[in-house]
C-alpha cells in the first residue's frame, strides 16, 4: 500500500483496530499518515479506509481499522526499508490484511 506519491505505508503489530500504540519518539521515526479523503485505486475499497483521532489529538488514516504510518528512512517512492523492522513493522499488503496475529 502506498500514498498518492508512491511512498510505502506501514502498520504496527502492537496497534489494535482503531487505536495506535506508537507514541512520542515512535512517531518521530514512524510519521503518521493522514488524508481527509483517500482515493482508493487498484481494486482497493474506499470503505476500507477511515480516520481515528489519536490520544495526542492528531488524526490518522486507517486501513481496515489499523493506523497507517510512513518510515522516516524511506526516501523515494517504492522504498520499503521499514519492512520487518524489529519484527513489528510491516508494509501493508492489501491481499493479506489484516494478517493473522
C-alpha positions in Angstrom: 0.0 0.0 0.0 1.3 3.4 -0.9 0.2 7.0 -0.7 -0.6 9.0 -3.9 3.1 9.8 -4.4 4.1 6.1 -4.1 5.5 6.3 -0.6 5.1 3.0 1.3 2.6 2.7 4.1 3.2 0.5 7.2 1.2 -0.9 10.0 2.4 -1.6 13.6 1.8 -5.0 15.1 1.3 -3.5 18.6 -1.6 -1.4 17.3 -5.2 -2.6 17.6 -8.1 -1.7 15.3 -8.9 2.0 15.9 -6.0 2.5 18.4 -2.4 3.5 17.9 0.3 2.3 20.3 3.0 4.4 18.5 3.6 7.5 20.7 6.4 10.0 21.5 9.7 9.0 19.9 8.0 6.3 17.9 6.0 8.9 15.9 9.3 10.7 15.1 10.6 7.6 13.4 7.2 6.4 12.1 5.3 9.6 10.9 1.6 9.4 10.8 -0.2 9.0 7.5 -3.3 11.2 7.3 -5.5 12.2 4.4 -9.0 13.6 4.9 -10.1 11.6 1.8 -8.3 8.6 0.4 -8.7 7.9 -3.3 -8.8 4.2 -3.3 -7.4 2.8 -6.6 -6.2 -0.5 -8.0 -9.1 -2.6 -6.6 -9.0 -1.1 -3.1 -12.3 -0.2 -1.5 -12.8 3.3 -0.2 -14.8 1.9 2.8 -11.7 0.1 4.0 -10.1 3.5 4.8 -11.1 5.5 7.9 -9.8 8.0 10.4 -9.0 7.9 14.1 -8.3 10.6 16.5 -5.3 9.6 18.5 -4.7 10.2 22.2 -2.5 13.1 21.3 -5.4 14.7 19.4 -3.9 14.2 15.9 -5.9 12.4 13.2 -4.5 9.3 11.4 -5.8 7.4 8.5 -6.6 3.7 9.0 -6.8 0.7 6.6 -9.3 -1.9 7.8 -9.2 -0.2 11.2 -5.4 -0.3 11.6 -3.5 3.1 11.7 -1.1 3.8 8.9 2.5 5.1 9.1 5.4 6.2 7.0 9.0 5.2 7.8 11.4 8.1 8.2 14.2 6.3 6.3 12.1 5.7 3.2 13.3 8.5 0.9 11.9 7.6 -2.5 8.7 6.1 -3.8 8.8 2.4 -3.6 11.4 2.2 -0.7 10.4 -0.4 1.8 13.3 -0.1 4.3 11.0 -0.3 7.3 9.7 -3.8 6.3 10.0 -6.2 9.3 11.8 -3.6 11.4 12.0 -5.0 15.0 9.6 -7.7 13.8 6.7 -5.4 14.5 6.6 -3.0 11.5 5.2 -4.3 8.2 4.3 -3.0 4.7 0.6 -3.1 4.3 -0.3 -5.9 1.8 -4.0 -5.4 0.9 -4.2 -9.0 -0.3 -3.2 -10.4 3.1 -4.5 -7.8 5.5 -5.1 -7.9 8.3 -2.7 -10.8 8.8 -3.3 -13.4 11.4 -1.5 -12.4 14.6 
